[in-house]
């Protein structure tokens, strides 16, 4: 049994790491909160001072905010739908005995280890380029006009790229859950005459509920801050058609040099992310027995 002295020593040894982690998180947040209450534009260094919630009012009243908020929610919802549905289908496929099963599993998971910037550039220049992309050559081969993905459907194109990156993660989590399913239960249902669809609906899907919850919670945290894919493909355009909250904060802070408004946008994004997280925890977190 640990004594009080050993517990004190353990806390003392861990405290530097804890304090460093808190400083790493709290100091940037405190600075962002401070600048959000200041008029701080790098183009006008002499016009600085305390403005209260003026930056928040300007950011929230801008038409680009509501469009970026919709784009953020649409992007998150679209990617979650594709990855959860696709992950279930792929995990069911990988669970069946096939030739080269180990190699196939590695190939399915591999895209998750590609950097977001690299994968976005590959999709932009190699596949989706309307002039030299593989999809363009394929369309010309069958007599169709090439499709400008990032010009005509920028947000859907980004959803496709991000889904390709996160699909292996969802597949891995869901495949692990399927591996733990009791095969005898499925065989008993099959012997009783249950169809494949009925077995999936009443046995497999309820068994995957906890795994689906994990996928949704983890992916949502990261998808709310998608940035690199937008920066290297559409730049938030055309106009602001593919601008999410994270990219809008970037535009205000580093493109318009308005640090005050950008900081206010950052705080708003943090608050909205926490609201979404709380909503998800209440809606689907019960599957984790929280």
C-alpha positions in Angstrom: 0.0 0.0 0.0 1.3 3.4 -0.9 2.0 5.7 2.1 1.1 9.4 2.3 4.8 10.2 1.9 5.1 8.2 -1.4 1.9 9.8 -2.7 3.3 13.2 -1.9 6.5 12.4 -3.7 4.5 11.1 -6.7 2.5 14.3 -6.9 5.6 16.4 -6.6 7.3 14.5 -9.5 4.2 14.8 -11.7 3.5 18.5 -10.9 6.1 20.0 -13.4 4.5 18.2 -16.3 1.0 19.2 -15.2 1.9 22.8 -14.7 3.7 22.9 -18.1 0.6 21.4 -19.8 -1.7 24.0 -18.0 0.5 26.8 -19.1 0.6 25.5 -22.6 -3.2 25.6 -22.7 -4.1 28.5 -20.5 -1.6 31.1 -21.6 -2.6 31.1 -25.4 -6.3 31.1 -24.4 -5.7 34.0 -22.0 -3.9 36.0 -24.6 -6.6 35.3 -27.2 -9.2 36.5 -24.7 -7.2 39.6 -24.0 -6.7 40.5 -27.7 -10.4 39.9 -28.4 -11.2 42.8 -26.2 -8.7 45.1 -27.8 -8.7 47.1 -31.1 -5.5 45.5 -32.5 -5.0 45.8 -36.2 -1.5 45.4 -37.5 -2.2 47.8 -40.4 -3.0 50.6 -37.9 -0.6 50.1 -35.0 -1.3 53.6 -33.5 -5.1 52.9 -33.2 -5.1 50.4 -30.3 -7.1 50.3 -27.1 -9.8 48.5 -25.2 -13.1 48.2 -27.1 -14.9 45.6 -24.9 -17.2 43.3 -26.9 -17.1 45.4 -30.1 -15.0 42.8 -31.9 -17.5 40.1 -30.9 -20.4 42.2 -32.2 -18.6 42.8 -35.5 -17.6 39.2 -36.0 -21.0 37.8 -35.1 -22.9 40.3 -37.2 -20.8 39.7 -40.4 -22.6 37.7 -43.1 -19.5 35.6 -43.5 -19.8 34.3 -40.0 -23.2 32.6 -40.5 -22.1 31.2 -43.9 -18.9 29.8 -42.3 -20.9 28.4 -39.4 -23.2 26.6 -41.8 -20.2 25.3 -43.8 -18.6 24.1 -40.6 -21.7 22.1 -39.5 -22.3 20.8 -43.0 -18.7 19.7 -43.3 -18.7 17.9 -40.0 -22.1 16.3 -40.7 -21.1 15.2 -44.2 -17.8 13.7 -43.1 -19.4 11.9 -40.2 -22.1 10.4 -42.4 -19.6 9.2 -45.0 -17.1 7.8 -42.5 -19.6 6.0 -40.3 -21.6 4.4 -43.1 -18.5 3.7 -45.1 -16.6 2.4 -42.1 -19.5 0.0 -41.2 -19.5 -1.4 -44.8 -15.7 -1.7 -45.0 -15.5 -3.3 -41.6 -18.1 -5.9 -42.6 -16.2 -6.6 -45.8 -12.9 -6.9 -43.9 -14.4 -9.3 -41.5 -15.1 -11.9 -44.2 -12.3 -14.3 -45.1 -10.6 -13.1 -48.3 -7.3 -13.8 -50.0 -4.6 -11.4 -48.8 -6.7 -10.3 -45.9 -3.7 -8.8 -44.0 -2.5 -6.8 -46.9 -6.0 -5.5 -47.7 -6.4 -4.3 -44.1 -3.2 -2.4 -44.2 -4.1 -0.8 -47.5 -7.5 0.3 -46.1 -5.9 1.9 -43.0 -2.9 3.5 -44.8 -4.6 6.8 -45.8 -5.0 7.8 -42.2 -1.2 8.1 -41.9 -0.9 10.6 -44.8 -0.5 14.2 -43.7 -3.7 16.3 -44.5 -1.7 18.8 -46.5 -0.1 16.1 -48.7 -3.4 14.2 -49.3 -5.2 17.4 -50.2 -2.5 18.4 -52.7 -2.6 15.0 -54.2 -6.3 15.0 -54.7 -6.2 18.6 -56.0 -3.5 18.2 -58.6 -3.5 14.5 -59.5 -7.2 13.6 -59.4 -9.5 16.7 -59.3 -7.6 19.1 -61.5 -10.1 20.0 -64.3 -7.3 20.1 -66.9 -4.7 17.5 -66.1 -6.5 15.4 -63.4 -7.2 11.7 -63.7 -10.9 12.4 -63.3 -10.7 14.9 -66.2 -9.1 12.3 -68.4 -11.6 9.7 -67.5 -14.5 12.1 -68.3 -13.0 12.9 -71.7 -12.5 9.2 -72.4 -16.3 8.6 -72.2 -17.2 11.8 -74.0 -18.1 13.9 -71.0 -16.9 17.5 -70.2 -14.4 17.7 -67.3 -15.9 18.8 -64.0 -14.4 21.6 -62.0 -14.7 20.1 -58.5 -13.3 23.0 -56.5 -15.1 25.7 -58.6 -18.5 24.1 -58.9 -18.7 22.1 -55.7 -15.9 23.3 -53.4 -17.4 22.2 -50.0 -18.4 18.8 -51.3 -15.0 18.3 -52.7 -13.4 19.1 -49.3 -15.9 16.7 -47.6 -14.8 14.0 -50.0 -11.1 14.6 -49.3 -11.5 14.8 -45.5 -13.7 11.7 -45.5 -11.0 9.8 -47.4 -8.6 10.7 -44.6 -10.8 9.8 -41.7 -12.5 6.7 -43.2 -9.6 4.4 -42.2 -9.9 5.6 -38.6 -13.6 4.8 -38.5 -13.0 1.5 -40.2 -10.4 0.4 -37.7 -12.6 1.2 -34.7 -15.7 -0.4 -36.1 -13.7 -3.5 -37.4 -12.3 -4.0 -33.9 -15.8 -3.9 -32.5 -17.1 -6.4 -35.1 -14.2 -8.8 -34.2 -15.6 -8.9 -30.6 -19.1 -9.9 -31.7 -20.2 -13.3 -30.5 -20.3 -15.5 -33.7 -22.5 -18.0 -32.0 -25.3 -15.4 -31.6 -25.2 -14.6 -35.3 -25.2 -18.3 -36.2 -28.1 -19.0 -34.0 -30.1 -16.2 -35.6 -29.2 -17.5 -39.0 -30.4 -21.0 -38.1 -33.6 -19.5 -36.9 -34.2 -18.1 -40.4 -33.2 -14.5 -39.8 -32.2 -12.7 -43.0 -28.8 -11.0 -43.4 -30.5 -7.6 -43.1 -32.3 -8.6 -40.0 -29.1 -10.0 -38.4 -27.3 -6.7 -39.2 -30.2 -4.6 -37.9 -30.9 -6.4 -34.6 -27.5 -7.9 -33.7 -24.6 -6.3 -35.5 -25.7 -2.6 -35.4 -26.6 -2.6 -31.7 -23.3 -4.2 -31.0 -21.5 -1.4 -32.9 -23.4 1.4 -31.0 -20.6 2.1 -28.6 -17.9 2.0 -31.4 -20.0 4.4 -33.5 -20.2 6.7 -30.5 -16.5 6.8 -30.1 -16.0 7.5 -33.8 -18.5 10.4 -33.7 -17.1 12.0 -30.6 -13.4 11.8 -31.6 -13.9 12.8 -35.2 -16.1 15.8 -34.3 -13.4 17.3 -32.1 -11.0 17.3 -35.1 -13.4 18.1 -37.9 -14.5 21.3 -36.2 -10.9 22.6 -36.8 -10.4 21.4 -40.4 -8.0 23.9 -42.0 -5.1 22.5 -44.1 -7.4 20.9 -46.6 -9.2 24.2 -47.2 -6.0 26.3 -47.4 -4.3 24.2 -50.1 -7.3 23.5 -52.2 -9.9 26.3 -52.4 -8.5 29.0 -50.1 -12.0 29.3 -48.6 -13.5 30.1 -52.0 -15.0 30.7 -54.4 -15.9 33.7 -52.3 -16.6 32.1 -48.9 -18.3 29.0 -50.2 -15.9 26.7 -48.5 -14.9 28.9 -45.6 -15.4 27.3 -42.1 -15.0 29.0 -38.8 -11.4 28.0 -38.4 -10.5 29.4 -41.8 -12.5 32.6 -41.2 -10.5 33.2 -38.0 -7.3 32.7 -40.1 -8.6 35.2 -42.7 -9.4 37.9 -40.1 -6.1 37.5 -38.2 -3.5 36.8 -40.9 -5.0 38.0 -44.1 -6.8 41.1 -42.9 -4.3 41.6 -40.1 -7.2 42.3 -37.6 -5.9 40.4 -34.6 -8.7 41.7 -32.4 -11.5 40.4 -34.5 -9.6 37.2 -35.3 -9.2 36.6 -31.5 -12.8 37.2 -30.9 -13.6 34.7 -33.6 -11.3 32.2 -32.0 -13.1 32.5 -28.7 -16.5 32.2 -30.5 -15.2 29.0 -32.2 -14.0 27.5 -28.9 -17.4 28.2 -27.3 -19.3 26.7 -30.2 -17.0 23.7 -30.2 -17.8 23.1 -26.5 -21.5 23.5 -27.2 -21.4 20.9 -29.9 -19.3 18.6 -27.7 -21.7 18.8 -24.9 -24.7 18.2 -27.2 -22.9 15.1 -28.6 -22.0 13.8 -25.1 -25.7 14.1 -24.1 -27.1 12.7 -27.3 -24.8 9.7 -27.9 -22.6 9.5 -24.9 -25.0 7.3 -23.0 -23.7 4.4 -25.2 -20.4 4.7 -23.3 -22.2 4.4 -19.9 -21.0 7.9 -18.9 
